[in-house]
Amino acid sequence: MSMKRTNVYADPEDLAIIKEAAKRRGVSEAEIIRQGIHLAAMANRRWDEPLFSRTFEGRGRTPGKTEVRAVVADSVRRESDVEETGEPRATGTGTAA
């Protein structure tokens, strides 16, 4: 990625925090500043499309807390089974033999 040089004024306290963070993370102060600029740019960017659009297929309603917890718990169980056995757990959607 090509970069362009620029100059900015910063508070001495902010610069001290950046210096300490760069030392702690083992990166340059310039890298910390570039990351901050990128975060600020992304936070203020105007997107062409809304983040959430109704272009997906679904039930047409917002799931409740109980439903979300059940789906998350099931996903965690399946992930744990894969880690333990190397194989996904049967979800019960197939036919019994």
Secondary structure, DSSP 8 states (H G I E B T S, - for coil): -----------HHHHHHHHHHHHHHTS-HHHHHHHHHHHHHHHT---SS-SS-S-S-S-SS---HHHHHHHHHHHHHHHHHHHHHSS----S-S---
